Amino acid sequence: MLTLPVRQLAEADRAAVERLLAAYPIAAAQVAERVATRGLGWRADGRLYGYGNRRHPEAVLWSGGQVSPVGADAAAIAAFAELASGQPRVCASLVGESEAVLGMWDLLRPAWGPERTVRAHQPLLVVETPPAVAADPLVRQVRPDEVDLVFPASVAMYTEEVGVSPLGDDGGRGYRGRVAELVKAGRSYARIVDGTVVFKAELAVVTRHTAQVQGVWVEPSWRGRGFAIAGMAAVVRDALRRVAPSVSLYVNDFNTPARRVYQRLGFRQVGSFATVLF
């Protein structure tokens, strides 16, 4: 029986949830966008649980296709892990601030394991001013009629980054829908040369505080020629001008080339994420 103070939150709790998430403007971006766009009622694509005071939760746990703790100390980590361990795992990943994610996973592994991989150290980076390096003038927003063109590049990026194909049992319909959604929202960028996507990136998460970049990819035969830094400079400049007051992302600590790119673009570290992939 769950004895620690965890309960599922509802739309009536939304103001308190938004205040808590605002205290973590970069780290909580993924959860904040879901709450802002879908709320906490029947339209939500997951459940949000709160730890602590009924009126003012001290920490929250998003549970859907992805599980993400926000603001969790040791007591909240234990409470969330106790809750989650009593339910079958349906998520594809556990993502968030590294201390909370790794702490939860230590407690959850007996019930949910084994994991496919654990990425324990992913610097969380942010930039608030346009990069000093030159932007690629050919990087632009992807047009709605180019979804079929950019989709194979998105599949290649996902497979390379995550280690499995996103096509899954539905033949990629769900993933293609997500790609099309980002394109329609003006959040997908690419440089396209003779029908080939040579650089791409998306603003996968947008809140009033930040635009979080994901899916950065350069076509393998075009790598090593500066397309990543020039392409990302274009993305960051446009996002700061048009979308949000900051641009953020998290990167694997072992990805030295990418970390060099982000350093040259002016990103600074504001935290550390961890990801457990199933």
N, C-alpha and C positions, 0 to 999 in steps of 0.2 A: 504494500500500500504506500502511496506517495504521501509523505508526511511534511515535506518542505513546501513553502508557500509559492506554488506555481499554479497559474490558472490560464485558461484560454481567454484572450482579449477579444473584445467586440467593438463595433463602431462607436459605442458609448465611451470607450476608452481612448478614442483616436487623439484627442487633444493632449492627453498625458503622454501617449506614445510619441507623438510628434515632438513634444518638448524633450523627451529623452533622446530621440534620434538626432535632434539638432545639436546636442552636446558632443556628437561624434560626426561632424559634417562630412568627413572623407571616409572614415572607416565604415560608417553605417549607410553609405550611399545606396547599396544594392537593396537593402531592406526599405529605406526611405522611399525609393522610387516605387516599389510595389505598394506600399501603403498609400502614397499620394495618388497613384493611378487606379488602384482597385479597391482601396479602403480595407475595412476589416469585416465586412459583411459577406453575403453570399457570393458577391462577384470576385472575391479574393481567390487567388490561385494557390493558396496555402493557408496555414494557420499561424497565428502569432501568439506566443505564450509570454506571460509576464511573471517576473519573480519579485517578491517583496510586497510592499504596501499596496492594498487593493486600489487606492486612488492614484498612487504615484509609484509605478513600477520602477525598480532600481536597475533592472536588466530585462532584455527581451530575447526571445528565440524565435526566428522565422523557420518554419518547417513546411517544406514543399518539395519541389524537384531538387532544391538545394536547401541545406540546413545551415543557418547562420546565427551565431550568438552575437549580441551587442551589449557592451557595458558589463559583462559578466565577471564578477570576482570569484574567488574559490568556492564560496557558498552557493552562488548562482550556478556555477559550472556543475557542481555536484547535483543540484536540484534538476537542472536541465538534462543531465545525463541519466538520472534516475527516471525521469519522465520518458525520455527517448528509448531507453533500454526496454521499457515495457511495451513497445510498439514494434511491429516489423519494419525493417528498413525499406523505404520506398524511394529515398533520395539517391541522386547520382553523385553527390559530393557534399562535403562538410567544409565550409569556407568562412573565414573571418579572421579577426585578430588572433595572432599565432598563439598567445598564451591560453586564450579561451578554447580555441579549436583543439590544440594538442592536449589540453587538460581534459576536455570532453572525450576525446578519442581514447585516451588512456583508460577511462572508465567505461566507454562504450564498446571497446574492441571485443570483450568476451561475448557480447550479445549480437554485435553487428559484423564482426570480422568475418573473413579477412579483408583488408583493404587491397586495392590494386596498386596504389602508390600513395606515398605521403610526401608532400612538398612542404617541408617544415619551415623554410625561411624564404619568404617572398617580400622584399622591401616594398612598402606602400609609399608611392611617390606623388608629388603634386607640384604644379607650376601655376603661377598667377600672372605672369608677364609674357608677352610674345617673345619667342626665341630670337637670339641675336644671329643665328645662322640663317642662310638663305633658304626660302621655301621653294619647293618644286612647283612651278606655275602650272604644270599639267595635272596635278592632283586636284580632283574636284569631287563634288557630290555625285554619287551614282544615280542615274535616271531610272524611273520605274520600268522602262522598257529594257533595262540592262540586267535585270535580276538573273535571267538565265545565263548571262555572261559571267557574272560575279559569283554565282553559286558554286561552280567547281573550285574556284580559288578558296572560297570559304570552307568547303569540305576538306581541301588539302591542308589549309591552316589548322583546322580543328584536329584532324588526324595526326598531324605532325606534333601539335602542342599537347594533346591529351593522350594520344597513344592508341585510340580506337576511332573507328569511323562514326560520324554522327548520323549516318543513314538509317541505322537501326532496323527495327521490324517493320516500320511503315515506309521503307524505301526512301526516306529523307523528306517526306511531306512536311513533318513538323519542323524540321530544321530549315527547310526552304521557306516555310511560312515566317519563321523568325528573321531570316535574311531579308525577305520581302518587306516585313514590317519596319525594319531599320531603314531600308531604302526609302520607303514611302514617307517616313518621318524626317528624311533629310539628314540621317545620322550615319550614313555609309559613304566612305570615300575611297577613291581608287585612281590610279594612273593606268590608263588602258592604251596599249600600243598595238596597232594592227589586229584588234580583236583579242589581244591577250592582256589579262590583268597582271601587271608587273609589280604593283604595290597596292595594298588595301589596308584599311583600318575602319573600325566602327566606334561610335559613341554608344556603347552598349547600355550605359546607365546615365540618366540625366536627372539631376535634382536642382533645386534653387541654389545649392552650394557648389556643385561640381558636375563636370561631364567626365565620366570614367571611360577611358579608351580600352578596348579589347580587340582581339583579332588582328593584331598587327602582323603583316606577312609580306614578304618579298618573294617573287617567283624565283626558284632556286638558281636558274641560269643567269639571273640578273643580280645576284647578290655580290657584295664586295665592291659596289660601284657608287655607294653613297645614297642609294634610293631610299633607304630606311630613314636616315636623318633628315633629308630634304622633304620626304613625304610626310613624316611626322611633324616637321616644322609647319607645313601647310595645314595639317589637321589641327594642331594646337592654335595656330593663329585664327583660323576660322571659328573654332569652338569658343575661344575667348571673346571674339567679336560678336558672335551670333547666339551663343547658347548659354554659357555659364561663366561665373567669375573665376573659376579655376578649372584646370584639367588634371585628372589623376589617373593612376593605373597601379597595378602591382605586377611584379616581374620575378621570375625565379632567380634566386641568388646565384645559381650556376650559369646563368645566361650572360656571360661577360660581354659579348658584343652588344646586346640590347642595353645593358646597364651603361655602357659607354655612350651609346646614342642618347639615352635619356639624360645623362649627366651633361652632355654638350648642349642639350636643349634647355637646360636650366632647371630640371626637376630636382627637388630635394626630398629627402626621406622624412616622413612624418609618422611612420609606424611600421609594423611588420605583420604580414598576413601568413596564414598557413592554409593549405588545401589538402583534404583527404579525398581521393578519388576511388570510386567503387566500380 
